[in-house]
Structures are given as structure tokens and as C-alpha cells.
């Protein structure tokens, strides 16, 4: 199988820099997955955004949530998690921007499915995701 495809969910208002760094580092890591940057490039009506994002999530093998310190208030992330669950797309998270196991998580993301930003741990989670949900 080609490299698994991941949709990256992040708090646009607080973690855009971490998203850019994560994507950049992923290209230089030995972690076998590909990321497409499907972030909205312009403002659009909410219903249109939801339809576009859900179609993109359906085309991936997993949703990776970049969990920052203010993640619990990110409404778009909550919606993306729900879309992934509705479409049987497995989900895991990575702590970024100083967040850790004491940070609040968005609804639908279990603490046991969040790892620190360590490419070996991320690779283990990617392997796990490829055996779950629609990837079985």
C-alpha cells in the first residue's frame, strides 16, 4: 500500500505555526505517511466549509489532531473529529505548542490516543490507525 494519507486537524487561531512545522518535519522523518494541506485558503460559508472538509476527511486513512493548549475551544476541530468518527476514520492526537497530558482535549479525542511530538511514537500510532476503522 502507498503511504497512508492523513488529514491534519489543528486550532487555526493558535497552532498554525505548529501545523507548518509538523508538516515540514513529517517530510524529513522516516514516518511513512503523506499529508496534504487542505486548509481553507479563504473564508467561506460554514456549510460549504463543512461539506468540503468532510469529503477530504473521507479520502484519508486517519485524522491527526494537533493538540495545543487552547484546543478545547477550537470548534472546527470538534467538527472534524465528529466527521472522522461518522465516516469510520481513525483518530489520534499529538501534543504541540507546550500542551501536555494536563491540557484540555476537544470532545471526541481520548487522552489515551494522544502522544507527545516524537516521530517514533507518531509512527506507532500511524501503524495502529491502519488496523482500525475503515482501514481494517
Buried (B, 14 or more C-beta within 10 A) or exposed (E): EEEBBBBBBBBEEBBBEBBEBBBEEBEEBEBEBEBEEBEEEEEEEEEEBBEEBBEBBBEBBBBBBBBBBBBBEBEBBBBBBBBBBEBEBBBBBBBBBEBEEEBEBBEBBEEEBBBEBEBEBBBBBBEBBBEBBEBE
